[in-house]
Amino acid sequence: MALFQFQHKKFHYDLIPGALPGDTMFIHGNLASNNWWKPTIQLLQSRYKGEEPGSAAFGEWLGCGQSSAPQSAQDLDMKSMARDYVAMCKGLGLREVNLVGHSTGGLIALCALLEEPDLFRKVVLLDPVGASGIQFGKEMYDAFTKMSEDRGFCDSIMASTIHRCDVNNSLNQQLFKDAFSVHPMIWHGIPDALKQIDIRSDLGKIRQPTLVLHGEFDQLLPVEESKAIAKGVEHGEFVEIKGQGHACNVENPQKFVDLMCEFLFEE
């Protein structure tokens, strides 16, 4: 198991040399892990044959997957998490890094661009949380509490984030297990963090070419927020993915990989 240490934190990561034409860091979403990128990894290995100059890096948040536990609410602040990924990119020796972020990972990616813009080259955001975060109400906090206590309820909610989810699929079963296994601080700590962030006024500082993808049937996050990100950054492009929901990376990984690679490397 590969671990990267930064300050008091230990991050589990997967690093695949030769996987891509350029170094790329992938950031998963809330209640997730690197397993959400497994279909992506398989397709990249067949697409590029492991002989490219760049590495694909997949880092897990604190409290998710095999990373260490957060020690305070500050550890789950979006900008703090962005600094963690900046440190990870540098520590793994990545250069001119492309960022790929899914859901909350997309917002973390935007914060990383603002934190150290010279480190990054291009960005792909898949159904990202908007630049003003999310204002969760009491009913959602109650739902997160129930998810943390009831595996069946947690599975059903996670399944609802995947369009036409096959609940018996082995990968989906692993994703459900990963969600239920997050550290207890994640359940309310991430909603708290998402209520406190607003980087809308900073979007214009982001000059990297940015592709914002949003599934046609995403019922979790509003498409207007994705369009606003694409409009707010200096070089943004918005693409609606027809027939897909919130998680094209597991719903239709070939479509996701095609869009991502064409934008990052094959234009």
Secondary structure, DSSP 8 states (H G I E B T S, - for coil): --EEEETTEEEEEEEEEEEESS-EEEE--TT--GGGGHHHHHHHHHHHTT-SSEEEEEE--TTSTTS----SGGGG-HHHHHHHHHHHHHHTT--SEEEEEETHHHHHHHHHHHH-GGGEEEEEEES---TT-----HHHHHHHHHHHH-HHHHHHHHHHTSTT--TT-HHHHHHHHHHHTS-HHHHHHHHHHHHS---GGGGGG--S-EEEEEETT--SS-HHHHHHHHHHSTTEEEEEETT--S-HHHHSHHHHHHHHHHHHT--
